[in-house]
């Protein structure tokens, strides 16, 4: 469209790709449409071909000298890269995004290091709030370790209608709700509200250590939806109950186990063959997250192998949701609740 309006420069090509709707409005007001450029370019190349066939050097040099479609190799590569980056950023922002599973919380359904593509359209496309950013980066610049966006200018939150709703047992990627204020360390990112509730802020804490993020730049989490609006949820001895009924357990559901032996040495290679995540031992030797098949295989190594599930002690009273010690006193991740999941209702007031 830009070229059909006589705009042949590299800047015009850049604006056509990056600022399409705004640049087209500018062309509608200030451009001079000269007809379809592809037709004109085809006619130009036909004249070049004809001059070569007739060996008309004068006409050939004249056409080549006045070539309006000439591009150097640098511009060809630059335009191709700009278009590719913009197209990938557009797809990533509105349609599909690739993720890597960073932790073992979803094992064995999704393993640490797994790659997956997530649709952003099924539940409704969310328009971006942050518009000034480095393309293809979420919230952090590698190596430099700085945020990859500017908070201003920004757009209001809006989500387009989707064609699916979240169903029970669906895995869902979402922005961590408390991820708007975080403390970033070389190893991981911590939620400031979570650390404040549990009195685990560093002794030298100051507000300057906080990084604040808009909603669309909060860290991504992936979890499985097991409770629906209006449900009650409770955990009794590591079994989830929904509305008083045991929930469907994943085939390779894992718990934390302590593995010990008086004589048998555990073979790390054999554990790796069985799918045991050796990098996720809770920082303690002999502690592993295992599913029932792995427990059975470990016990078969010898009669002196002990594989015992680890009962989790109570956390800080404000650690577990809903983060109120008056409600969660004595709750653990193994015996939790009940909690009631709110639902949207239409009320009539008289």
Residue frames as qw, qx, qy, qz and C-alpha x, y, z in Angstrom:
[[0.000, 0.886, 0.464, 0.000, 0.00, 0.00, 0.00],
 [0.302, -0.793, 0.108, 0.519, 2.81, 2.42, 0.88],
 [0.385, -0.187, 0.605, 0.671, 4.64, 1.67, -2.38],
 [0.236, 0.593, 0.690, 0.342, 1.42, 2.15, -4.36],
 [0.084, -0.962, -0.238, 0.103, 1.37, 5.66, -2.89],
 [0.485, 0.765, -0.204, 0.372, 4.91, 6.32, -4.10],
 [0.455, -0.776, 0.392, -0.195, 6.48, 5.73, -0.65],
 [0.882, 0.317, -0.339, 0.084, 9.58, 3.69, -1.46],
 [0.088, 0.686, -0.585, 0.424, 12.00, 4.51, 1.38],
 [0.454, -0.001, -0.839, 0.299, 13.16, 2.19, 4.15],
 [0.136, 0.026, 0.514, -0.846, 11.36, 4.40, 6.69],
 [0.635, 0.052, -0.162, -0.753, 8.10, 3.94, 4.80],
 [0.680, 0.042, -0.722, -0.117, 8.59, 0.16, 4.81],
 [0.247, 0.017, -0.761, 0.600, 9.31, 0.23, 8.56],
 [0.331, 0.057, 0.322, -0.885, 6.23, 2.33, 9.38],
 [0.664, 0.046, -0.447, -0.597, 4.05, 0.13, 7.16],
 [0.629, -0.045, -0.771, 0.085, 4.93, -2.90, 9.26],
 [0.295, -0.103, -0.666, 0.678, 5.22, -1.46, 12.77],
 [0.166, 0.332, 0.386, -0.844, 2.52, 1.22, 12.70],
 [0.135, 0.268, 0.818, 0.491, 0.17, -0.17, 10.05],
 [0.015, 0.758, 0.652, 0.012, -3.20, 1.36, 11.10],
 [0.172, -0.822, -0.098, 0.533, -1.74, 4.77, 11.96],
 [0.246, -0.344, 0.530, 0.735, 0.46, 4.94, 8.87],
 [0.171, 0.395, 0.797, 0.423, -2.42, 3.93, 6.60],
 [0.021, -0.862, -0.460, 0.214, -4.54, 6.74, 8.07],
 [0.216, -0.676, 0.227, 0.667, -1.66, 9.10, 7.26],
 [0.244, -0.032, 0.731, 0.637, -1.49, 7.76, 3.69],
 [0.152, 0.651, 0.737, 0.102, -5.24, 8.16, 3.27],
 [0.040, -0.923, -0.224, 0.311, -4.85, 11.86, 3.97],
 [0.103, -0.826, 0.353, 0.427, -1.44, 12.66, 2.49],
 [0.546, -0.118, 0.737, 0.380, -0.68, 9.87, 0.01],
 [0.469, 0.533, -0.269, -0.651, -1.01, 10.00, -3.78],
 [0.759, 0.051, 0.647, -0.047, -2.24, 6.65, -4.98],
 [0.219, 0.583, -0.530, -0.576, -0.68, 5.76, -8.32],
 [0.844, 0.202, -0.349, -0.354, -2.24, 2.38, -8.93],
 [0.948, -0.296, 0.113, 0.010, -1.22, -1.15, -7.87],
 [0.105, -0.806, 0.557, 0.170, 2.55, -1.16, -7.44],
 [0.655, -0.136, 0.731, 0.135, 2.85, -4.87, -8.28],
 [0.660, 0.650, 0.371, 0.068, 1.42, -4.20, -11.74],
 [0.194, 0.956, -0.216, -0.034, 3.83, -1.29, -12.22],
 [0.403, -0.617, 0.664, 0.125, 6.80, -3.33, -11.05],
 [0.741, 0.170, 0.638, 0.126, 5.88, -6.17, -13.39],
 [0.534, 0.829, 0.159, 0.052, 5.68, -3.74, -16.32],
 [0.084, -0.895, 0.430, 0.087, 9.11, -2.32, -15.35],
 [0.561, -0.346, 0.735, 0.155, 10.72, -5.79, -15.35],
 [0.720, 0.489, 0.485, 0.086, 9.12, -6.54, -18.73],
 [0.326, 0.938, -0.116, -0.005, 10.77, -3.41, -20.14],
 [0.328, -0.700, 0.626, 0.108, 14.11, -4.53, -18.67],
 [0.718, 0.030, 0.686, 0.113, 13.71, -7.94, -20.28],
 [0.617, 0.734, 0.280, 0.045, 12.82, -6.38, -23.61],
 [0.095, 0.936, -0.333, -0.065, 15.87, -4.05, -23.52],
 [0.490, -0.474, 0.719, 0.134, 18.18, -7.00, -22.78],
 [0.734, 0.298, 0.602, 0.094, 16.68, -9.09, -25.58],
 [0.499, 0.849, 0.137, 0.111, 17.17, -6.20, -28.06],
 [0.713, -0.107, -0.042, 0.692, 20.61, -5.45, -26.59],
 [0.071, 0.842, 0.159, 0.511, 19.53, -1.81, -26.26],
 [0.586, -0.114, -0.440, 0.671, 22.28, -0.65, -23.87],
 [0.018, -0.287, 0.061, -0.956, 21.07, 2.93, -23.74],
 [0.621, -0.424, -0.259, -0.606, 17.53, 1.95, -22.72],
 [0.803, -0.241, -0.516, 0.176, 18.87, -0.71, -20.34],
 [0.432, 0.016, -0.389, 0.814, 21.16, 1.72, -18.49],
 [0.236, -0.343, -0.049, -0.908, 18.39, 4.31, -18.37],
 [0.742, -0.403, -0.388, -0.369, 15.94, 1.83, -16.82],
 [0.757, -0.200, -0.478, 0.399, 18.51, 0.54, -14.31],
 [0.264, 0.182, -0.254, 0.912, 19.57, 4.07, -13.34],
 [0.383, -0.259, 0.023, -0.886, 15.98, 5.12, -12.69],
 [0.518, -0.209, -0.827, -0.057, 14.97, 1.89, -10.97],
 [0.393, -0.543, 0.165, -0.724, 12.48, 2.90, -8.24],
 [0.917, -0.299, -0.099, -0.246, 12.36, -0.63, -6.83],
 [0.621, 0.416, -0.553, 0.368, 16.10, -1.06, -6.26],
 [0.677, -0.699, 0.126, -0.194, 17.08, -2.32, -2.80],
 [0.233, 0.619, -0.723, 0.199, 20.51, -3.08, -1.42],
 [0.632, -0.065, -0.768, 0.079, 21.30, -6.31, 0.37],
 [0.128, -0.001, -0.630, 0.766, 21.34, -4.56, 3.75],
 [0.461, 0.006, 0.098, -0.882, 17.85, -3.15, 3.26],
 [0.699, -0.012, -0.600, -0.388, 16.53, -6.50, 1.99],
 [0.510, -0.077, -0.780, 0.354, 17.76, -8.23, 5.18],
 [0.031, 0.011, 0.455, -0.890, 16.62, -5.41, 7.45],
 [0.572, -0.037, -0.144, -0.807, 13.08, -5.39, 6.05],
 [0.708, -0.052, -0.683, -0.173, 12.88, -9.19, 6.26],
 [0.375, -0.057, -0.732, 0.566, 14.05, -9.20, 9.90],
 [0.225, -0.011, 0.276, -0.934, 11.70, -6.36, 10.92],
 [0.674, -0.057, -0.336, -0.655, 8.73, -8.10, 9.33],
 [0.659, -0.048, -0.748, 0.063, 9.63, -11.47, 10.88],
 [0.205, -0.038, -0.646, 0.734, 10.05, -9.97, 14.38],
 [0.381, -0.008, 0.111, -0.918, 6.84, -7.97, 14.11],
 [0.712, -0.054, -0.510, -0.479, 4.84, -10.95, 12.81],
 [0.564, -0.070, -0.771, 0.288, 6.21, -13.18, 15.59],
 [0.025, -0.027, -0.505, 0.863, 5.46, -10.51, 18.22],
 [0.533, -0.050, -0.143, -0.832, 1.92, -10.09, 16.87],
 [0.733, -0.091, -0.640, -0.213, 1.26, -13.85, 16.98],
 [0.441, -0.045, -0.715, 0.541, 2.81, -14.08, 20.46],
 [0.116, -0.035, 0.325, -0.938, 0.78, -11.15, 21.78],
 [0.589, 0.064, 0.017, -0.806, -2.64, -12.16, 20.48],
 [0.829, 0.139, -0.366, -0.399, -2.76, -15.79, 19.33],
 [0.961, -0.121, -0.216, 0.126, -0.15, -18.31, 20.52],
 [0.074, -0.843, 0.487, -0.217, 2.81, -18.09, 22.90],
 [0.801, 0.141, -0.555, 0.178, 5.53, -20.60, 23.61],
 [0.507, -0.738, 0.302, -0.328, 6.46, -21.45, 27.19],
 [0.552, 0.268, -0.751, 0.243, 9.04, -23.56, 28.97],
 [0.742, -0.595, -0.271, -0.147, 8.05, -25.30, 32.21],
 [0.174, 0.718, -0.498, 0.455, 10.53, -23.91, 34.81],
 [0.328, -0.386, 0.702, -0.501, 9.61, -25.96, 37.90],
 [0.195, 0.006, -0.977, -0.085, 8.36, -29.41, 38.85],
 [0.374, 0.088, 0.520, -0.763, 5.00, -28.38, 40.32],
 [0.748, 0.285, -0.064, -0.595, 3.10, -29.98, 37.38],
 [0.284, 0.324, -0.896, -0.106, 5.07, -33.23, 37.22],
 [0.434, -0.176, 0.714, 0.520, 4.39, -35.81, 36.01],
 [0.514, 0.725, 0.445, -0.104, 1.78, -34.26, 33.65],
 [0.425, 0.869, -0.111, 0.227, 4.23, -31.57, 32.51],
 [0.842, -0.241, -0.097, 0.472, 7.92, -32.04, 33.20],
 [0.254, -0.830, 0.138, 0.477, 10.55, -29.44, 34.01],
 [0.221, -0.403, 0.600, 0.655, 11.98, -28.15, 30.74],
 [0.414, 0.465, 0.764, 0.168, 8.97, -29.18, 28.63],
 [0.028, 0.128, -0.264, -0.956, 8.07, -26.84, 25.77],
 [0.215, 0.552, 0.803, -0.060, 4.43, -26.04, 25.06],
 [0.011, -0.213, -0.317, -0.924, 2.39, -23.69, 22.93],
 [0.044, 0.477, 0.708, -0.518, -0.57, -22.00, 24.61],
 [0.089, 0.579, 0.558, 0.589, -3.56, -20.54, 22.77],
 [0.072, -0.186, -0.341, 0.919, -4.51, -17.03, 23.84],
 [0.329, -0.082, -0.374, -0.863, -7.72, -16.96, 21.83],
 [0.378, -0.292, -0.870, -0.123, -9.79, -19.79, 23.33],
 [0.291, -0.583, -0.621, 0.436, -10.68, -17.97, 26.55],
 [0.105, 0.964, 0.245, -0.007, -10.72, -14.54, 24.85],
 [0.611, 0.374, -0.071, 0.694, -7.87, -12.48, 23.42],
 [0.388, -0.796, -0.230, 0.405, -6.55, -9.99, 25.95],
 [0.414, 0.839, -0.001, 0.353, -5.46, -6.71, 24.42],
 [0.648, 0.034, -0.339, 0.681, -2.02, -5.52, 25.59],
 [0.293, -0.919, -0.223, 0.144, -1.74, -2.90, 28.30],
 [0.426, -0.646, 0.329, 0.541, 1.99, -2.29, 27.86],
 [0.684, 0.711, 0.164, -0.006, 2.75, -0.92, 24.40],
 [0.244, 0.849, -0.455, 0.113, 6.38, 0.25, 24.75],
 [0.826, -0.373, 0.423, -0.017, 8.43, -2.93, 25.07],
 [0.003, 0.501, -0.792, -0.349, 11.21, -5.00, 23.54],
 [0.815, 0.152, -0.267, -0.492, 9.53, -7.50, 21.17],
 [0.830, 0.094, -0.550, -0.027, 9.49, -11.19, 22.10],
 [0.290, 0.133, -0.715, 0.622, 10.55, -10.58, 25.72],
 [0.398, -0.638, -0.653, -0.094, 8.06, -10.92, 28.56],
 [0.341, -0.926, -0.128, -0.101, 9.32, -8.85, 31.48],
 [0.579, -0.693, 0.307, 0.300, 13.09, -9.21, 31.86],
 [0.544, 0.758, -0.357, -0.042, 16.11, -8.53, 29.64],
 [0.955, -0.150, -0.054, 0.250, 18.65, -11.38, 29.86],
 [0.673, 0.177, -0.141, 0.704, 22.21, -10.54, 30.96],
 [0.033, 0.488, -0.081, 0.869, 21.32, -6.89, 31.64],
 [0.307, -0.385, -0.796, 0.352, 18.74, -8.04, 34.23],
 [0.138, 0.196, 0.166, -0.957, 16.39, -5.11, 33.74],
 [0.506, 0.508, 0.597, -0.361, 12.70, -4.84, 32.91],
 [0.365, 0.083, 0.665, 0.646, 12.02, -5.04, 29.16],
 [0.032, 0.698, 0.607, 0.378, 9.18, -2.50, 28.93],
 [0.021, 0.146, -0.209, 0.967, 8.02, 0.99, 29.87],
 [0.044, 0.459, 0.812, -0.359, 4.91, 1.38, 32.03],
 [0.265, 0.787, 0.263, -0.491, 3.90, 4.52, 30.13],
 [0.557, -0.044, -0.041, -0.829, 2.16, 4.91, 27.75],
 [0.143, 0.053, 0.979, -0.134, -0.33, 2.16, 28.51],
 [0.436, -0.197, -0.521, -0.706, -3.79, 0.98, 27.47],
 [0.617, -0.252, 0.401, -0.629, -6.75, -0.02, 29.67],
 [0.269, -0.092, 0.958, -0.024, -7.44, -3.69, 30.34],
 [0.705, 0.277, -0.014, -0.653, -9.82, -5.34, 27.90],
 [0.323, -0.124, 0.929, 0.129, -10.55, -8.96, 26.98],
 [0.492, 0.149, -0.463, -0.722, -12.40, -9.97, 23.83],
 [0.862, -0.079, 0.247, -0.436, -15.05, -12.72, 24.01],
 [0.096, -0.381, 0.906, 0.157, -13.70, -16.27, 23.75],
 [0.722, 0.050, -0.440, -0.532, -15.26, -19.44, 22.43],
 [0.687, -0.119, -0.699, 0.157, -14.32, -21.71, 25.35],
 [0.482, -0.753, 0.170, -0.416, -14.69, -21.59, 29.13],
 [0.063, 0.470, -0.830, 0.293, -12.31, -23.03, 31.70],
 [0.861, -0.200, -0.331, -0.331, -13.38, -26.57, 32.58],
 [0.717, -0.583, 0.364, -0.114, -12.46, -28.74, 35.53],
 [0.837, -0.193, 0.402, 0.318, -9.00, -30.35, 35.19],
 [0.576, 0.770, 0.051, 0.272, -7.96, -27.96, 32.39],
 [0.618, -0.284, -0.030, 0.733, -4.33, -26.80, 32.62],
 [0.147, 0.945, 0.253, 0.149, -4.31, -23.00, 32.45],
 [0.546, 0.073, -0.102, 0.829, -1.52, -20.43, 32.04],
 [0.164, -0.916, -0.334, -0.153, -2.13, -17.17, 33.90],
 [0.234, 0.623, -0.325, 0.672, -0.37, -14.15, 35.34],
 [0.469, -0.234, -0.701, 0.483, 0.52, -14.66, 39.00],
 [0.195, -0.849, -0.434, -0.232, -2.07, -12.55, 40.91],
 [0.481, -0.838, -0.024, 0.257, 0.42, -11.19, 43.46],
 [0.749, 0.067, 0.223, 0.621, 3.12, -10.59, 40.88],
 [0.201, 0.906, 0.171, 0.330, 2.64, -6.83, 40.68],
 [0.188, -0.870, 0.395, -0.226, 5.23, -6.21, 43.44],
 [0.980, 0.003, -0.136, 0.146, 8.20, -8.57, 43.48],
 [0.339, -0.795, 0.479, 0.154, 11.72, -8.92, 44.82],
 [0.855, 0.479, -0.198, -0.006, 14.03, -10.27, 42.12],
 [0.536, -0.638, 0.535, 0.141, 17.08, -12.31, 43.10],
 [0.178, 0.508, -0.751, -0.382, 19.58, -14.20, 40.89],
 [0.120, -0.015, 0.992, -0.020, 17.83, -17.49, 41.68],
 [0.019, -0.545, -0.818, -0.183, 14.13, -16.63, 41.56],
 [0.151, -0.405, -0.086, -0.898, 11.45, -13.96, 41.90],
 [0.181, -0.317, -0.815, 0.450, 9.62, -13.59, 45.23],
 [0.175, -0.724, -0.480, -0.464, 6.20, -12.07, 45.81],
 [0.078, 0.348, -0.387, 0.850, 6.47, -9.09, 48.13],
 [0.640, -0.388, 0.019, -0.663, 2.97, -9.60, 49.69],
 [0.921, -0.121, -0.369, -0.023, 3.84, -13.24, 50.38],
 [0.586, 0.173, -0.474, 0.634, 7.16, -12.39, 52.02],
 [0.161, -0.416, 0.245, -0.860, 5.57, -9.61, 54.06],
 [0.783, -0.355, -0.161, -0.484, 2.80, -11.90, 55.37],
 [0.941, -0.152, -0.272, 0.135, 5.28, -14.54, 56.49],
 [0.389, -0.887, 0.233, 0.088, 7.83, -12.10, 57.95],
 [0.859, -0.040, 0.319, 0.397, 10.49, -13.37, 55.52],
 [0.365, 0.918, -0.041, 0.148, 11.64, -10.06, 54.06],
 [0.717, 0.214, -0.300, 0.591, 15.43, -9.63, 54.03],
 [0.462, -0.615, -0.343, 0.538, 16.80, -7.70, 57.04],
 [0.242, -0.315, 0.167, 0.902, 18.05, -4.91, 54.81],
 [0.257, 0.585, 0.709, 0.298, 14.76, -4.55, 52.92],
 [0.033, 0.452, 0.079, -0.888, 13.88, -1.16, 51.48],
 [0.597, 0.627, 0.354, -0.354, 11.21, -0.10, 48.94],
 [0.247, 0.728, -0.487, -0.415, 13.99, 0.44, 46.41],
 [0.236, -0.233, 0.935, 0.127, 14.38, -3.36, 46.23],
 [0.562, 0.426, 0.640, -0.305, 10.85, -3.73, 44.83],
 [0.007, -0.064, 0.641, 0.765, 10.01, -4.14, 41.15],
 [0.478, 0.417, 0.499, -0.591, 6.44, -3.20, 40.30],
 [0.116, -0.009, 0.808, 0.578, 4.80, -4.62, 37.19],
 [0.565, 0.114, -0.080, -0.814, 1.58, -4.01, 35.24],
 [0.818, -0.008, 0.450, -0.358, -0.80, -6.92, 35.02],
 [0.879, 0.464, -0.056, -0.095, 0.25, -8.16, 31.59],
 [0.426, 0.649, -0.573, 0.261, 3.90, -8.27, 32.69],
 [0.655, -0.486, 0.485, -0.315, 3.44, -10.38, 35.81],
 [0.077, -0.350, 0.925, 0.131, 5.19, -13.76, 35.80],
 [0.729, 0.041, -0.429, -0.532, 3.38, -16.65, 34.12],
 [0.394, -0.222, 0.837, -0.306, 2.25, -19.68, 36.09],
 [0.590, 0.026, -0.636, -0.496, 0.66, -22.90, 34.86],
 [0.307, -0.091, 0.807, -0.495, -1.68, -24.88, 37.09],
 [0.202, -0.253, -0.878, -0.353, -4.57, -27.30, 36.70],
 [0.432, -0.241, 0.091, -0.865, -8.06, -26.05, 37.50],
 [0.262, -0.150, -0.951, 0.072, -9.78, -28.47, 39.88],
 [0.010, 0.523, 0.649, -0.553, -12.21, -26.16, 41.70],
 [0.090, 0.476, 0.531, 0.695, -15.00, -24.38, 39.84],
 [0.195, -0.289, 0.146, -0.926, -17.10, -21.38, 40.89],
 [0.724, -0.326, -0.049, -0.606, -19.41, -22.34, 43.77],
 [0.833, 0.004, -0.543, 0.105, -17.38, -25.42, 44.77],
 [0.563, -0.755, 0.312, -0.123, -16.01, -26.24, 48.18],
 [0.709, 0.460, -0.499, 0.193, -12.45, -27.59, 48.28],
 [0.623, -0.666, 0.365, -0.186, -10.74, -29.52, 51.04],
 [0.576, 0.442, -0.682, 0.091, -7.62, -31.67, 51.33],
 [0.785, -0.475, 0.290, -0.272, -7.60, -34.61, 53.75],
 [0.732, -0.326, 0.557, 0.216, -4.39, -36.65, 54.04],
 [0.162, -0.380, 0.600, 0.685, -3.20, -35.39, 50.62],
 [0.193, 0.404, 0.830, 0.332, -6.48, -36.28, 48.88],
 [0.150, 0.033, -0.065, -0.986, -8.42, -33.38, 47.36],
 [0.138, 0.506, 0.840, -0.135, -12.18, -33.35, 47.95],
 [0.114, -0.089, -0.271, -0.952, -14.51, -31.24, 45.81],
 [0.613, -0.244, -0.098, -0.745, -17.94, -30.72, 47.37],
 [0.702, -0.333, 0.520, -0.354, -17.18, -33.64, 49.68],
 [0.955, 0.265, 0.127, -0.032, -16.29, -36.04, 46.82],
 [0.624, -0.414, 0.422, 0.511, -12.69, -37.22, 46.15],
 [0.380, 0.776, -0.236, -0.445, -11.28, -35.44, 43.12],
 [0.932, 0.349, 0.004, 0.099, -9.86, -37.33, 40.17],
 [0.506, -0.695, 0.382, 0.340, -6.14, -37.86, 40.79],
 [0.473, 0.718, -0.451, -0.241, -3.58, -37.60, 38.00],
 [0.971, 0.096, -0.216, 0.036, -1.97, -40.90, 36.98],
 [0.707, 0.196, -0.327, 0.596, 1.53, -39.71, 37.87],
 [0.329, -0.881, -0.029, -0.338, 0.66, -37.54, 40.86],
 [0.598, 0.280, -0.515, 0.547, 3.72, -36.87, 43.03],
 [0.553, -0.824, -0.068, -0.105, 4.39, -36.39, 46.72],
 [0.119, 0.757, -0.575, 0.286, 7.56, -35.63, 48.64],
 [0.960, -0.220, -0.171, 0.010, 9.29, -38.78, 49.92],
 [0.217, -0.775, 0.591, -0.052, 12.36, -39.43, 52.03],
 [0.930, 0.232, -0.283, -0.013, 14.45, -42.32, 50.67],
 [0.261, -0.728, 0.605, -0.189, 16.96, -43.97, 52.99],
 [0.944, 0.101, -0.313, -0.017, 18.91, -47.21, 53.25],
 [0.652, -0.682, 0.321, 0.080, 21.42, -48.79, 55.62],
 [0.642, -0.260, 0.593, 0.411, 23.47, -50.55, 52.91],
 [0.571, 0.519, 0.540, 0.335, 22.07, -49.98, 49.38],
 [0.169, -0.411, 0.153, 0.883, 23.50, -47.08, 47.41],
 [0.517, 0.709, 0.387, -0.282, 21.07, -45.29, 45.12],
 [0.523, 0.055, 0.510, 0.680, 22.22, -45.17, 41.50],
 [0.166, 0.576, 0.077, -0.796, 21.56, -41.68, 40.09],
 [0.170, 0.209, -0.693, -0.669, 21.56, -43.05, 36.53],
 [0.109, -0.315, -0.940, -0.073, 18.87, -45.57, 37.42],
 [0.048, 0.602, 0.522, -0.603, 16.79, -42.87, 39.14],
 [0.167, 0.467, -0.263, -0.828, 17.08, -40.70, 36.04],
 [0.146, -0.017, -0.877, -0.457, 15.92, -43.63, 33.87],
 [0.099, -0.493, -0.850, 0.160, 12.84, -43.89, 36.07],
 [0.009, 0.714, 0.363, 0.599, 12.07, -40.23, 35.55],
 [0.509, -0.707, -0.332, 0.361, 13.05, -39.05, 39.04],
 [0.228, 0.890, -0.032, 0.394, 13.94, -35.36, 38.98],
 [0.755, -0.184, -0.308, 0.549, 17.33, -35.28, 40.70],
 [0.241, 0.285, -0.077, 0.924, 17.43, -31.47, 40.64],
 [0.450, -0.500, -0.137, -0.727, 14.26, -31.15, 42.67],
 [0.637, -0.176, -0.707, 0.250, 15.18, -32.70, 46.02],
 [0.404, -0.866, -0.238, -0.177, 14.08, -29.75, 48.15],
 [0.104, 0.818, -0.429, 0.370, 17.71, -28.96, 48.83],
 [0.592, -0.491, 0.582, -0.262, 18.15, -32.07, 51.00],
 [0.239, 0.326, -0.894, -0.194, 19.85, -35.36, 50.21],
 [0.007, 0.135, 0.981, -0.142, 17.45, -38.30, 50.07],
 [0.340, 0.529, 0.493, -0.601, 14.31, -36.23, 49.45],
 [0.057, -0.007, 0.705, 0.707, 12.54, -36.68, 46.12],
 [0.591, 0.268, 0.158, -0.744, 9.19, -35.90, 44.55],
 [0.053, -0.115, 0.964, 0.234, 7.91, -39.32, 43.42],
 [0.706, -0.023, -0.208, -0.677, 4.84, -40.89, 41.88],
 [0.841, -0.252, 0.378, -0.294, 3.56, -44.30, 42.96],
 [0.920, 0.365, -0.113, 0.084, 5.31, -46.19, 40.13],
 [0.359, 0.671, -0.484, 0.432, 8.65, -44.66, 41.13],
 [0.517, -0.531, 0.493, -0.455, 8.03, -45.55, 44.79],
 [0.971, -0.001, 0.180, -0.156, 7.42, -49.18, 43.82],
 [0.776, 0.518, -0.252, 0.256, 10.59, -49.32, 41.71],
 [0.030, 0.703, -0.524, 0.480, 12.71, -47.80, 44.50],
 [0.721, -0.392, 0.427, -0.380, 11.42, -50.30, 47.03],
 [0.979, 0.201, 0.002, -0.035, 12.38, -53.14, 44.68],
 [0.390, 0.738, -0.495, 0.241, 16.07, -52.20, 44.93],
 [0.397, 0.194, -0.796, 0.414, 16.48, -53.98, 48.24],
 [0.509, -0.570, -0.645, -0.012, 14.74, -54.98, 51.46],
 [0.441, -0.445, -0.340, 0.701, 16.49, -52.24, 53.43],
 [0.088, 0.268, 0.268, 0.921, 15.23, -49.41, 51.19],
 [0.025, -0.601, -0.652, 0.462, 12.82, -47.17, 53.06],
 [0.043, 0.306, 0.381, 0.871, 10.59, -44.85, 51.08],
 [0.140, -0.571, -0.688, 0.425, 8.42, -42.76, 53.38],
 [0.093, 0.758, 0.369, 0.529, 6.09, -39.96, 52.44],
 [0.286, 0.006, -0.355, 0.890, 6.98, -36.69, 54.16],
 [0.146, -0.786, -0.600, 0.034, 4.16, -35.15, 56.17],
 [0.252, 0.534, 0.010, 0.807, 4.25, -31.42, 55.77],
 [0.277, -0.401, -0.570, 0.661, 4.29, -29.42, 59.03],
 [0.094, 0.896, 0.418, -0.115, 2.06, -26.33, 59.44],
 [0.455, 0.453, 0.078, 0.763, 3.35, -23.30, 57.58],
 [0.055, -0.053, -0.270, 0.960, 3.36, -19.78, 58.91],
 [0.244, 0.513, 0.725, -0.389, -0.31, -19.06, 59.83],
 [0.337, 0.733, 0.062, -0.588, -0.54, -16.41, 57.10],
 [0.163, -0.355, 0.753, 0.530, 1.16, -18.49, 54.39],
 [0.169, 0.273, 0.911, 0.257, -1.76, -20.55, 53.10],
 [0.256, -0.235, -0.333, -0.876, -4.67, -18.98, 51.26],
 [0.168, 0.872, 0.274, 0.369, -6.77, -17.08, 52.35],
 [0.451, 0.350, -0.299, 0.764, -3.73, -15.84, 54.33],
 [0.426, -0.612, 0.094, -0.660, -5.65, -15.21, 57.55],
 [0.186, 0.242, -0.872, 0.382, -4.31, -16.88, 60.70],
 [0.517, -0.028, 0.469, -0.715, -7.81, -16.85, 62.22],
 [0.856, 0.261, -0.040, -0.444, -8.93, -19.27, 59.49],
 [0.762, 0.445, -0.470, 0.010, -5.82, -21.25, 58.59],
 [0.320, -0.618, 0.644, -0.317, -4.44, -22.10, 62.04],
 [0.653, -0.171, 0.729, -0.116, -3.22, -25.71, 61.87],
 [0.808, 0.552, 0.090, -0.185, -3.78, -26.07, 58.13],
 [0.423, -0.449, 0.639, 0.461, -1.04, -27.72, 56.04],
 [0.399, 0.400, -0.533, -0.630, -0.70, -28.54, 52.35],
 [0.197, 0.000, -0.977, -0.083, -1.64, -32.14, 53.28],
 [0.139, -0.588, -0.777, 0.178, -4.69, -31.20, 55.36],
 [0.085, -0.058, 0.094, 0.990, -6.18, -28.00, 54.10],
 [0.310, -0.273, -0.435, -0.800, -9.49, -26.21, 54.10],
 [0.463, 0.549, 0.624, 0.310, -12.29, -26.15, 53.49],
 [0.013, -0.356, 0.096, 0.929, -12.37, -23.10, 51.28],
 [0.463, 0.625, 0.612, -0.140, -15.28, -21.98, 49.12],
 [0.335, 0.020, 0.452, 0.827, -14.70, -20.72, 45.61],
 [0.269, 0.522, 0.284, -0.758, -16.83, -17.66, 44.86],
 [0.344, 0.366, 0.740, 0.449, -19.10, -17.55, 41.86],
 [0.094, 0.016, -0.151, -0.984, -20.69, -14.75, 39.91],
 [0.061, 0.524, 0.844, -0.100, -24.40, -14.36, 40.62],
 [0.079, -0.411, -0.289, -0.861, -27.12, -11.98, 39.58],
 [0.139, -0.373, -0.725, 0.562, -28.85, -10.53, 42.62],
 [0.114, -0.638, -0.442, -0.620, -32.11, -8.64, 42.70],
 [0.170, -0.112, -0.532, 0.822, -32.55, -6.00, 45.34],
 [0.188, -0.676, -0.636, -0.323, -36.02, -5.06, 46.52]]
